[in-house]
């Protein structure tokens, strides 16, 4: 059975728990943590995964924290 495309899905947990294709962008986490600053500006075209990347970063930073 083919995996689904995460069209209009901006929640990382939905993509991981569902059977969706996902391009690993975990180096974004490493880059964000290495270059700590008060603010980040992420410039990407529409529909380029900005919200999904922020959801991935949020999920990573919440690992081990009480819910």
PQR file of N, CA, C, O and H, with PARSE charges and radii, in Angstrom:
ATOM      1  N   UNK A   1       0.838  -1.177   0.000 -0.4000 1.5000
ATOM      2  CA  UNK A   1       0.000   0.000   0.000 -0.0000 2.0000
ATOM      3  C   UNK A   1       0.889   1.249   0.000  0.5500 1.7000
ATOM      4  O   UNK A   1       1.870   1.314   0.740 -0.5500 1.4000
ATOM      5  N   UNK A   2       0.549   2.223  -0.817 -0.4000 1.5000
ATOM      6  CA  UNK A   2       1.334   3.447  -0.910 -0.0000 2.0000
ATOM      7  C   UNK A   2       1.088   4.359   0.276  0.5500 1.7000
ATOM      8  O   UNK A   2       0.002   4.379   0.856 -0.5500 1.4000
ATOM      9  H   UNK A   2      -0.248   2.171  -1.418  0.4000 1.0000
ATOM     10  N   UNK A   3       2.115   5.110   0.623 -0.4000 1.5000
ATOM     11  CA  UNK A   3       1.964   6.107   1.669 -0.0000 2.0000
ATOM     12  C   UNK A   3       1.211   7.310   1.110  0.5500 1.7000
ATOM     13  O   UNK A   3       1.188   7.538  -0.100 -0.5500 1.4000
ATOM     14  H   UNK A   3       2.997   5.094   0.152  0.4000 1.0000
ATOM     15  N   UNK A   4       0.602   8.069   2.003 -0.4000 1.5000
ATOM     16  CA  UNK A   4      -0.153   9.256   1.615 -0.0000 2.0000
ATOM     17  C   UNK A   4       0.779  10.469   1.582  0.5500 1.7000
ATOM     18  O   UNK A   4       1.815  10.485   2.246 -0.5500 1.4000
ATOM     19  H   UNK A   4       0.621   7.884   2.986  0.4000 1.0000
ATOM     20  N   UNK A   5       0.404  11.464   0.814 -0.4000 1.5000
ATOM     21  CA  UNK A   5       1.100  12.744   0.806 -0.0000 2.0000
ATOM     22  C   UNK A   5       0.454  13.649   1.851  0.5500 1.7000
ATOM     23  O   UNK A   5      -0.773  13.737   1.910 -0.5500 1.4000
ATOM     24  H   UNK A   5      -0.437  11.451   0.274  0.4000 1.0000
ATOM     25  N   UNK A   6       1.255  14.320   2.673 -0.4000 1.5000
ATOM     26  CA  UNK A   6       0.682  15.163   3.729 -0.0000 2.0000
ATOM     27  C   UNK A   6       0.238  16.528   3.202  0.5500 1.7000
ATOM     28  O   UNK A   6       0.762  17.558   3.625 -0.5500 1.4000
ATOM     29  H   UNK A   6       2.251  14.248   2.624  0.4000 1.0000
ATOM     30  N   UNK A   7      -0.715  16.537   2.291 -0.4000 1.5000
ATOM     31  CA  UNK A   7      -1.187  17.777   1.703 -0.0000 2.0000
ATOM     32  C   UNK A   7      -2.031  18.525   2.722  0.5500 1.7000
ATOM     33  O   UNK A   7      -2.970  17.974   3.296 -0.5500 1.4000
ATOM     34  H   UNK A   7      -1.141  15.700   1.947  0.4000 1.0000
ATOM     35  N   UNK A   8      -1.683  19.781   2.937 -0.4000 1.5000
ATOM     36  CA  UNK A   8      -2.331  20.700   3.892 -0.0000 2.0000
ATOM     37  C   UNK A   8      -2.298  20.174   5.329  0.5500 1.7000
ATOM     38  O   UNK A   8      -3.174  20.508   6.128 -0.5500 1.4000
ATOM     39  H   UNK A   8      -0.920  20.228   2.471  0.4000 1.0000
ATOM     40  N   UNK A   9      -1.313  19.370   5.657 -0.4000 1.5000
ATOM     41  CA  UNK A   9      -1.115  18.897   7.030 -0.0000 2.0000
ATOM     42  C   UNK A   9       0.081  19.624   7.608  0.5500 1.7000
ATOM     43  O   UNK A   9       1.188  19.516   7.080 -0.5500 1.4000
ATOM     44  H   UNK A   9      -0.602  19.099   5.008  0.4000 1.0000
ATOM     45  N   UNK A  10      -0.129  20.368   8.693 -0.4000 1.5000
ATOM     46  CA  UNK A  10       0.964  21.127   9.279 -0.0000 2.0000
ATOM     47  C   UNK A  10       1.311  20.650  10.687  0.5500 1.7000
ATOM     48  O   UNK A  10       2.006  21.347  11.426 -0.5500 1.4000
ATOM     49  H   UNK A  10      -1.028  20.455   9.122  0.4000 1.0000
ATOM     50  N   UNK A  11       0.832  19.471  11.055 -0.4000 1.5000
ATOM     51  CA  UNK A  11       1.103  18.923  12.375 -0.0000 2.0000
ATOM     52  C   UNK A  11       2.062  17.737  12.231  0.5500 1.7000
ATOM     53  O   UNK A  11       1.739  16.742  11.581 -0.5500 1.4000
ATOM     54  H   UNK A  11       0.268  18.905  10.454  0.4000 1.0000
ATOM     55  N   UNK A  12       3.229  17.854  12.837 -0.4000 1.5000
ATOM     56  CA  UNK A  12       4.261  16.824  12.731 -0.0000 2.0000
ATOM     57  C   UNK A  12       3.794  15.489  13.295  0.5500 1.7000
ATOM     58  O   UNK A  12       4.081  14.446  12.709 -0.5500 1.4000
ATOM     59  H   UNK A  12       3.492  18.662  13.364  0.4000 1.0000
ATOM     60  N   UNK A  13       3.087  15.497  14.414 -0.4000 1.5000
ATOM     61  CA  UNK A  13       2.620  14.253  15.018 -0.0000 2.0000
ATOM     62  C   UNK A  13       1.648  13.518  14.099  0.5500 1.7000
ATOM     63  O   UNK A  13       1.661  12.289  14.034 -0.5500 1.4000
ATOM     64  H   UNK A  13       2.854  16.345  14.890  0.4000 1.0000
ATOM     65  N   UNK A  14       0.811  14.265  13.393 -0.4000 1.5000
ATOM     66  CA  UNK A  14      -0.119  13.654  12.440 -0.0000 2.0000
ATOM     67  C   UNK A  14       0.635  12.973  11.317  0.5500 1.7000
ATOM     68  O   UNK A  14       0.274  11.872  10.901 -0.5500 1.4000
ATOM     69  H   UNK A  14       0.800  15.264  13.446  0.4000 1.0000
ATOM     70  N   UNK A  15       1.683  13.620  10.823 -0.4000 1.5000
ATOM     71  CA  UNK A  15       2.478  13.060   9.733 -0.0000 2.0000
ATOM     72  C   UNK A  15       3.200  11.798  10.199  0.5500 1.7000
ATOM     73  O   UNK A  15       3.245  10.811   9.465 -0.5500 1.4000
ATOM     74  H   UNK A  15       1.976  14.514  11.161  0.4000 1.0000
ATOM     75  N   UNK A  16       3.757  11.814  11.390 -0.4000 1.5000
ATOM     76  CA  UNK A  16       4.515  10.675  11.897 -0.0000 2.0000
ATOM     77  C   UNK A  16       3.582   9.521  12.269  0.5500 1.7000
ATOM     78  O   UNK A  16       3.861   8.371  11.929 -0.5500 1.4000
ATOM     79  H   UNK A  16       3.720  12.617  11.985  0.4000 1.0000
ATOM     80  N   UNK A  17       2.489   9.811  12.954 -0.4000 1.5000
ATOM     81  CA  UNK A  17       1.575   8.756  13.385 -0.0000 2.0000
ATOM     82  C   UNK A  17       0.729   8.208  12.243  0.5500 1.7000
ATOM     83  O   UNK A  17       0.317   7.048  12.269 -0.5500 1.4000
ATOM     84  H   UNK A  17       2.262  10.746  13.230  0.4000 1.0000
ATOM     85  N   UNK A  18       0.472   9.044  11.242 -0.4000 1.5000
ATOM     86  CA  UNK A  18      -0.235   8.586  10.052 -0.0000 2.0000
ATOM     87  C   UNK A  18       0.772   7.908   9.140  0.5500 1.7000
ATOM     88  O   UNK A  18       1.958   7.846   9.465 -0.5500 1.4000
ATOM     89  H   UNK A  18       0.806   9.986  11.221  0.4000 1.0000
ATOM     90  N   UNK A  19       0.331   7.418   8.041 -0.4000 1.5000
ATOM     91  CA  UNK A  19       1.243   6.747   7.116 -0.0000 2.0000
ATOM     92  C   UNK A  19       1.544   7.687   5.951  0.5500 1.7000
ATOM     93  O   UNK A  19       1.147   7.439   4.812 -0.5500 1.4000
ATOM     94  H   UNK A  19      -0.632   7.468   7.777  0.4000 1.0000
ATOM     95  N   UNK A  20       2.266   8.787   6.266 -0.4000 1.5000
ATOM     96  CA  UNK A  20       2.555   9.824   5.287 -0.0000 2.0000
ATOM     97  C   UNK A  20       4.027   9.792   4.872  0.5500 1.7000
ATOM     98  O   UNK A  20       4.891   9.351   5.631 -0.5500 1.4000
ATOM     99  H   UNK A  20       2.588   8.989   7.191  0.4000 1.0000
ATOM    100  N   UNK A  21       4.290  10.261   3.671 -0.4000 1.5000
ATOM    101  CA  UNK A  21       5.664  10.523   3.274 -0.0000 2.0000
ATOM    102  C   UNK A  21       6.167  11.706   4.078  0.5500 1.7000
ATOM    103  O   UNK A  21       5.404  12.623   4.384 -0.5500 1.4000
ATOM    104  H   UNK A  21       3.589  10.619   3.055  0.4000 1.0000
ATOM    105  N   UNK A  22       7.450  11.691   4.422 -0.4000 1.5000
ATOM    106  CA  UNK A  22       8.047  12.821   5.134 -0.0000 2.0000
ATOM    107  C   UNK A  22       9.505  12.930   4.740  0.5500 1.7000
ATOM    108  O   UNK A  22      10.257  11.962   4.849 -0.5500 1.4000
ATOM    109  H   UNK A  22       8.070  10.946   4.173  0.4000 1.0000
ATOM    110  N   UNK A  23       9.906  14.102   4.284 -0.4000 1.5000
ATOM    111  CA  UNK A  23      11.302  14.358   3.963 -0.0000 2.0000
ATOM    112  C   UNK A  23      11.986  14.784   5.252  0.5500 1.7000
ATOM    113  O   UNK A  23      11.596  15.776   5.867 -0.5500 1.4000
ATOM    114  H   UNK A  23       9.295  14.888   4.195  0.4000 1.0000
ATOM    115  N   UNK A  24      13.002  14.038   5.662 -0.4000 1.5000
ATOM    116  CA  UNK A  24      13.695  14.307   6.923 -0.0000 2.0000
ATOM    117  C   UNK A  24      14.412  15.646   6.856  0.5500 1.7000
ATOM    118  O   UNK A  24      15.334  15.834   6.063 -0.5500 1.4000
ATOM    119  H   UNK A  24      13.319  13.232   5.163  0.4000 1.0000
ATOM    120  N   UNK A  25      13.985  16.555   7.684 -0.4000 1.5000
ATOM    121  CA  UNK A  25      14.611  17.873   7.777 -0.0000 2.0000
ATOM    122  C   UNK A  25      15.132  18.109   9.186  0.5500 1.7000
ATOM    123  O   UNK A  25      15.126  19.237   9.678 -0.5500 1.4000
ATOM    124  H   UNK A  25      13.236  16.403   8.329  0.4000 1.0000
ATOM    125  N   UNK A  26      15.580  17.045   9.829 -0.4000 1.5000
ATOM    126  CA  UNK A  26      16.018  17.158  11.214 -0.0000 2.0000
ATOM    127  C   UNK A  26      17.291  17.991  11.367  0.5500 1.7000
ATOM    128  O   UNK A  26      17.608  18.421  12.476 -0.5500 1.4000
ATOM    129  H   UNK A  26      15.585  16.128   9.429  0.4000 1.0000
ATOM    130  N   UNK A  27      18.016  18.225  10.295 -0.4000 1.5000
ATOM    131  CA  UNK A  27      19.184  19.114  10.386 -0.0000 2.0000
ATOM    132  C   UNK A  27      18.750  20.538  10.712  0.5500 1.7000
ATOM    133  O   UNK A  27      19.548  21.331  11.212 -0.5500 1.4000
ATOM    134  H   UNK A  27      17.758  17.876   9.394  0.4000 1.0000
ATOM    135  N   UNK A  28      17.495  20.865  10.432 -0.4000 1.5000
ATOM    136  CA  UNK A  28      16.951  22.165  10.806 -0.0000 2.0000
ATOM    137  C   UNK A  28      17.011  22.336  12.320  0.5500 1.7000
ATOM    138  O   UNK A  28      17.303  23.427  12.810 -0.5500 1.4000
ATOM    139  H   UNK A  28      16.847  20.221  10.025  0.4000 1.0000
ATOM    140  N   UNK A  29      16.739  21.270  13.061 -0.4000 1.5000
ATOM    141  CA  UNK A  29      16.791  21.315  14.523 -0.0000 2.0000
ATOM    142  C   UNK A  29      18.213  21.608  14.984  0.5500 1.7000
ATOM    143  O   UNK A  29      18.440  22.468  15.836 -0.5500 1.4000
ATOM    144  H   UNK A  29      16.502  20.383  12.663  0.4000 1.0000
ATOM    145  N   UNK A  30      19.157  20.886  14.414 -0.4000 1.5000
ATOM    146  CA  UNK A  30      20.558  21.091  14.770 -0.0000 2.0000
ATOM    147  C   UNK A  30      20.998  22.521  14.475  0.5500 1.7000
ATOM    148  O   UNK A  30      21.660  23.159  15.294 -0.5500 1.4000
ATOM    149  H   UNK A  30      18.972  20.188  13.722  0.4000 1.0000
ATOM    150  N   UNK A  31      20.630  23.007  13.320 -0.4000 1.5000
ATOM    151  CA  UNK A  31      20.999  24.372  12.940 -0.0000 2.0000
ATOM    152  C   UNK A  31      20.354  25.407  13.858  0.5500 1.7000
ATOM    153  O   UNK A  31      20.993  26.387  14.238 -0.5500 1.4000
ATOM    154  H   UNK A  31      20.091  22.489  12.656  0.4000 1.0000
ATOM    155  N   UNK A  32      19.100  25.191  14.209 -0.4000 1.5000
ATOM    156  CA  UNK A  32      18.398  26.129  15.086 -0.0000 2.0000
ATOM    157  C   UNK A  32      19.025  26.157  16.476  0.5500 1.7000
ATOM    158  O   UNK A  32      19.132  27.222  17.084 -0.5500 1.4000
ATOM    159  H   UNK A  32      18.580  24.394  13.899  0.4000 1.0000
ATOM    160  N   UNK A  33      19.438  25.000  16.982 -0.4000 1.5000
ATOM    161  CA  UNK A  33      20.030  24.939  18.318 -0.0000 2.0000
ATOM    162  C   UNK A  33      21.464  25.454  18.344  0.5500 1.7000
ATOM    163  O   UNK A  33      21.904  26.010  19.349 -0.5500 1.4000
ATOM    164  H   UNK A  33      19.351  24.135  16.488  0.4000 1.0000
ATOM    165  N   UNK A  34      22.194  25.272  17.248 -0.4000 1.5000
ATOM    166  CA  UNK A  34      23.572  25.775  17.186 -0.0000 2.0000
ATOM    167  C   UNK A  34      23.612  27.289  17.077  0.5500 1.7000
ATOM    168  O   UNK A  34      24.487  27.932  17.657 -0.5500 1.4000
ATOM    169  H   UNK A  34      21.836  24.820  16.431  0.4000 1.0000
ATOM    170  N   UNK A  35      22.689  27.852  16.353 -0.4000 1.5000
ATOM    171  CA  UNK A  35      22.665  29.292  16.110 -0.0000 2.0000
ATOM    172  C   UNK A  35      21.553  29.937  16.919  0.5500 1.7000
ATOM    173  O   UNK A  35      20.619  30.526  16.375 -0.5500 1.4000
ATOM    174  H   UNK A  35      21.978  27.330  15.882  0.4000 1.0000
ATOM    175  N   UNK A  36      21.678  29.810  18.234 -0.4000 1.5000
ATOM    176  CA  UNK A  36      20.641  30.342  19.117 -0.0000 2.0000
ATOM    177  C   UNK A  36      20.597  31.866  19.017  0.5500 1.7000
ATOM    178  O   UNK A  36      21.626  32.540  19.077 -0.5500 1.4000
ATOM    179  H   UNK A  36      22.437  29.331  18.677  0.4000 1.0000
ATOM    180  N   UNK A  37      19.419  32.374  18.868 -0.4000 1.5000
ATOM    181  CA  UNK A  37      19.194  33.812  18.898 -0.0000 2.0000
ATOM    182  C   UNK A  37      17.789  34.025  19.436  0.5500 1.7000
ATOM    183  O   UNK A  37      17.014  33.080  19.583 -0.5500 1.4000
ATOM    184  H   UNK A  37      18.583  31.827  18.820  0.4000 1.0000
ATOM    185  N   UNK A  38      17.480  35.257  19.720 -0.4000 1.5000
ATOM    186  CA  UNK A  38      16.173  35.544  20.283 -0.0000 2.0000
ATOM    187  C   UNK A  38      15.064  35.329  19.274  0.5500 1.7000
ATOM    188  O   UNK A  38      13.948  34.956  19.635 -0.5500 1.4000
ATOM    189  H   UNK A  38      18.110  36.025  19.600  0.4000 1.0000
ATOM    190  N   UNK A  39      15.372  35.562  18.020 -0.4000 1.5000
ATOM    191  CA  UNK A  39      14.362  35.458  16.978 -0.0000 2.0000
ATOM    192  C   UNK A  39      14.931  34.788  15.737  0.5500 1.7000
ATOM    193  O   UNK A  39      16.105  34.959  15.410 -0.5500 1.4000
ATOM    194  H   UNK A  39      16.279  35.865  17.727  0.4000 1.0000
ATOM    195  N   UNK A  40      14.095  34.030  15.054 -0.4000 1.5000
ATOM    196  CA  UNK A  40      14.479  33.408  13.780 -0.0000 2.0000
ATOM    197  C   UNK A  40      13.498  33.877  12.723  0.5500 1.7000
ATOM    198  O   UNK A  40      12.297  33.969  12.977 -0.5500 1.4000
ATOM    199  H   UNK A  40      13.141  33.891  15.320  0.4000 1.0000
ATOM    200  N   UNK A  41      14.005  34.170  11.550 -0.4000 1.5000
ATOM    201  CA  UNK A  41      13.165  34.515  10.419 -0.0000 2.0000
ATOM    202  C   UNK A  41      13.375  33.439   9.369  0.5500 1.7000
ATOM    203  O   UNK A  41      14.485  33.245   8.874 -0.5500 1.4000
ATOM    204  H   UNK A  41      14.981  34.095  11.344  0.4000 1.0000
ATOM    205  N   UNK A  42      12.303  32.745   9.037 -0.4000 1.5000
ATOM    206  CA  UNK A  42      12.394  31.663   8.064 -0.0000 2.0000
ATOM    207  C   UNK A  42      11.658  32.100   6.811  0.5500 1.7000
ATOM    208  O   UNK A  42      10.431  32.192   6.786 -0.5500 1.4000
ATOM    209  H   UNK A  42      11.401  32.902   9.439  0.4000 1.0000
ATOM    210  N   UNK A  43      12.435  32.367   5.777 -0.4000 1.5000
ATOM    211  CA  UNK A  43      11.865  32.819   4.513 -0.0000 2.0000
ATOM    212  C   UNK A  43      11.804  31.647   3.549  0.5500 1.7000
ATOM    213  O   UNK A  43      12.834  31.119   3.129 -0.5500 1.4000
ATOM    214  H   UNK A  43      13.432  32.292   5.798  0.4000 1.0000
ATOM    215  N   UNK A  44      10.617  31.257   3.210 -0.4000 1.5000
ATOM    216  CA  UNK A  44      10.382  30.191   2.237 -0.0000 2.0000
ATOM    217  C   UNK A  44       9.123  30.542   1.469  0.5500 1.7000
ATOM    218  O   UNK A  44       8.268  31.268   1.977 -0.5500 1.4000
ATOM    219  H   UNK A  44       9.781  31.687   3.551  0.4000 1.0000
ATOM    220  N   UNK A  45       9.000  30.036   0.253 -0.4000 1.5000
ATOM    221  CA  UNK A  45       7.772  30.290  -0.512 -0.0000 2.0000
ATOM    222  C   UNK A  45       6.562  29.618   0.135  0.5500 1.7000
ATOM    223  O   UNK A  45       6.692  28.789   1.035 -0.5500 1.4000
ATOM    224  H   UNK A  45       9.694  29.446  -0.160  0.4000 1.0000
ATOM    225  N   UNK A  46       5.400  29.997  -0.347 -0.4000 1.5000
ATOM    226  CA  UNK A  46       4.155  29.364   0.117 -0.0000 2.0000
ATOM    227  C   UNK A  46       4.245  27.864  -0.072  0.5500 1.7000
ATOM    228  O   UNK A  46       4.897  27.379  -0.997 -0.5500 1.4000
ATOM    229  H   UNK A  46       5.294  30.671  -1.079  0.4000 1.0000
ATOM    230  N   UNK A  47       3.581  27.131   0.819 -0.4000 1.5000
ATOM    231  CA  UNK A  47       3.452  25.675   0.711 -0.0000 2.0000
ATOM    232  C   UNK A  47       4.811  24.969   0.727  0.5500 1.7000
ATOM    233  O   UNK A  47       4.975  23.935   0.080 -0.5500 1.4000
ATOM    234  H   UNK A  47       3.052  27.526   1.570  0.4000 1.0000
ATOM    235  N   UNK A  48       5.779  25.514   1.456 -0.4000 1.5000
ATOM    236  CA  UNK A  48       7.127  24.952   1.482 -0.0000 2.0000
ATOM    237  C   UNK A  48       7.426  24.230   2.784  0.5500 1.7000
ATOM    238  O   UNK A  48       8.554  23.782   2.988 -0.5500 1.4000
ATOM    239  H   UNK A  48       5.645  26.353   1.982  0.4000 1.0000
ATOM    240  N   UNK A  49       6.439  24.105   3.678 -0.4000 1.5000
ATOM    241  CA  UNK A  49       6.620  23.327   4.898 -0.0000 2.0000
ATOM    242  C   UNK A  49       7.070  24.106   6.115  0.5500 1.7000
ATOM    243  O   UNK A  49       7.604  23.515   7.053 -0.5500 1.4000
ATOM    244  H   UNK A  49       5.522  24.469   3.513  0.4000 1.0000
ATOM    245  N   UNK A  50       6.872  25.414   6.129 -0.4000 1.5000
ATOM    246  CA  UNK A  50       7.308  26.208   7.280 -0.0000 2.0000
ATOM    247  C   UNK A  50       6.591  25.781   8.558  0.5500 1.7000
ATOM    248  O   UNK A  50       7.229  25.570   9.589 -0.5500 1.4000
ATOM    249  H   UNK A  50       6.438  25.894   5.366  0.4000 1.0000
ATOM    250  N   UNK A  51       5.272  25.654   8.492 -0.4000 1.5000
ATOM    251  CA  UNK A  51       4.495  25.277   9.680 -0.0000 2.0000
ATOM    252  C   UNK A  51       4.822  23.862  10.128  0.5500 1.7000
ATOM    253  O   UNK A  51       4.905  23.595  11.326 -0.5500 1.4000
ATOM    254  H   UNK A  51       4.754  25.825   7.654  0.4000 1.0000
ATOM    255  N   UNK A  52       5.009  22.957   9.179 -0.4000 1.5000
ATOM    256  CA  UNK A  52       5.369  21.581   9.526 -0.0000 2.0000
ATOM    257  C   UNK A  52       6.753  21.535  10.178  0.5500 1.7000
ATOM    258  O   UNK A  52       6.963  20.773  11.122 -0.5500 1.4000
ATOM    259  H   UNK A  52       4.942  23.175   8.205  0.4000 1.0000
ATOM    260  N   UNK A  53       7.689  22.332   9.690 -0.4000 1.5000
ATOM    261  CA  UNK A  53       9.027  22.379  10.302 -0.0000 2.0000
ATOM    262  C   UNK A  53       8.966  22.939  11.715  0.5500 1.7000
ATOM    263  O   UNK A  53       9.666  22.444  12.599 -0.5500 1.4000
ATOM    264  H   UNK A  53       7.519  22.950   8.923  0.4000 1.0000
ATOM    265  N   UNK A  54       8.150  23.955  11.948 -0.4000 1.5000
ATOM    266  CA  UNK A  54       8.012  24.515  13.288 -0.0000 2.0000
ATOM    267  C   UNK A  54       7.335  23.508  14.221  0.5500 1.7000
ATOM    268  O   UNK A  54       7.672  23.431  15.402 -0.5500 1.4000
ATOM    269  H   UNK A  54       7.581  24.357  11.230  0.4000 1.0000
ATOM    270  N   UNK A  55       6.389  22.745  13.694 -0.4000 1.5000
ATOM    271  CA  UNK A  55       5.743  21.700  14.485 -0.0000 2.0000
ATOM    272  C   UNK A  55       6.745  20.600  14.841  0.5500 1.7000
ATOM    273  O   UNK A  55       6.714  20.069  15.951 -0.5500 1.4000
ATOM    274  H   UNK A  55       6.115  22.808  12.734  0.4000 1.0000
ATOM    275  N   UNK A  56       7.640  20.255  13.894 -0.4000 1.5000
ATOM    276  CA  UNK A  56       8.681  19.263  14.153 -0.0000 2.0000
ATOM    277  C   UNK A  56       9.620  19.759  15.254  0.5500 1.7000
ATOM    278  O   UNK A  56       9.968  19.003  16.162 -0.5500 1.4000
ATOM    279  H   UNK A  56       7.665  20.687  12.992  0.4000 1.0000
ATOM    280  N   UNK A  57      10.027  21.017  15.177 -0.4000 1.5000
ATOM    281  CA  UNK A  57      10.911  21.601  16.182 -0.0000 2.0000
ATOM    282  C   UNK A  57      10.221  21.622  17.552  0.5500 1.7000
ATOM    283  O   UNK A  57      10.847  21.307  18.564 -0.5500 1.4000
ATOM    284  H   UNK A  57       9.745  21.631  14.439  0.4000 1.0000
ATOM    285  N   UNK A  58       8.956  21.987  17.587 -0.4000 1.5000
ATOM    286  CA  UNK A  58       8.195  22.001  18.837 -0.0000 2.0000
ATOM    287  C   UNK A  58       8.113  20.600  19.442  0.5500 1.7000
ATOM    288  O   UNK A  58       8.304  20.432  20.647 -0.5500 1.4000
ATOM    289  H   UNK A  58       8.447  22.243  16.765  0.4000 1.0000
ATOM    290  N   UNK A  59       7.833  19.601  18.617 -0.4000 1.5000
ATOM    291  CA  UNK A  59       7.755  18.219  19.107 -0.0000 2.0000
ATOM    292  C   UNK A  59       9.089  17.766  19.675  0.5500 1.7000
ATOM    293  O   UNK A  59       9.125  17.096  20.707 -0.5500 1.4000
ATOM    294  H   UNK A  59       7.678  19.737  17.638  0.4000 1.0000
ATOM    295  N   UNK A  60      10.190  18.125  19.015 -0.4000 1.5000
ATOM    296  CA  UNK A  60      11.513  17.751  19.497 -0.0000 2.0000
ATOM    297  C   UNK A  60      11.809  18.400  20.844  0.5500 1.7000
ATOM    298  O   UNK A  60      12.309  17.740  21.755 -0.5500 1.4000
ATOM    299  H   UNK A  60      10.160  18.669  18.177  0.4000 1.0000
ATOM    300  N   UNK A  61      11.508  19.675  20.973 -0.4000 1.5000
ATOM    301  CA  UNK A  61      11.821  20.386  22.209 -0.0000 2.0000
ATOM    302  C   UNK A  61      10.914  19.969  23.365  0.5500 1.7000
ATOM    303  O   UNK A  61      11.268  20.174  24.526 -0.5500 1.4000
ATOM    304  H   UNK A  61      11.103  20.211  20.233  0.4000 1.0000
ATOM    305  N   UNK A  62       9.758  19.390  23.070 -0.4000 1.5000
ATOM    306  CA  UNK A  62       8.842  18.947  24.122 -0.0000 2.0000
ATOM    307  C   UNK A  62       9.106  17.515  24.580  0.5500 1.7000
ATOM    308  O   UNK A  62       8.432  17.036  25.492 -0.5500 1.4000
ATOM    309  H   UNK A  62       9.470  19.223  22.127  0.4000 1.0000
ATOM    310  N   UNK A  63      10.061  16.823  23.976 -0.4000 1.5000
ATOM    311  CA  UNK A  63      10.371  15.442  24.378 -0.0000 2.0000
ATOM    312  C   UNK A  63      10.799  15.446  25.846  0.5500 1.7000
ATOM    313  O   UNK A  63      11.694  16.191  26.243 -0.5500 1.4000
ATOM    314  H   UNK A  63      10.609  17.212  23.235  0.4000 1.0000
ATOM    315  N   UNK A  64      10.160  14.624  26.621 -0.4000 1.5000
ATOM    316  CA  UNK A  64      10.512  14.501  28.034 -0.0000 2.0000
ATOM    317  C   UNK A  64       9.839  15.522  28.940  0.5500 1.7000
ATOM    318  O   UNK A  64       9.970  15.444  30.161 -0.5500 1.4000
ATOM    319  H   UNK A  64       9.432  14.019  26.299  0.4000 1.0000
ATOM    320  N   UNK A  65       9.125  16.474  28.363 -0.4000 1.5000
ATOM    321  CA  UNK A  65       8.440  17.443  29.220 -0.0000 2.0000
ATOM    322  C   UNK A  65       7.048  16.918  29.562  0.5500 1.7000
ATOM    323  O   UNK A  65       6.422  16.229  28.756 -0.5500 1.4000
ATOM    324  H   UNK A  65       9.019  16.539  27.371  0.4000 1.0000
ATOM    325  N   UNK A  66       6.576  17.243  30.748 -0.4000 1.5000
ATOM    326  CA  UNK A  66       5.236  16.777  31.126 -0.0000 2.0000
ATOM    327  C   UNK A  66       4.185  17.435  30.249  0.5500 1.7000
ATOM    328  O   UNK A  66       4.310  18.599  29.869 -0.5500 1.4000
ATOM    329  H   UNK A  66       7.085  17.803  31.403  0.4000 1.0000
ATOM    330  N   UNK A  67       3.145  16.668  29.933 -0.4000 1.5000
ATOM    331  CA  UNK A  67       2.096  17.224  29.066 -0.0000 2.0000
ATOM    332  C   UNK A  67       0.907  17.672  29.826  0.5500 1.7000
ATOM    333  O   UNK A  67      -0.056  18.161  29.235 -0.5500 1.4000
ATOM    334  H   UNK A  67       3.044  15.722  30.241  0.4000 1.0000
TER
END
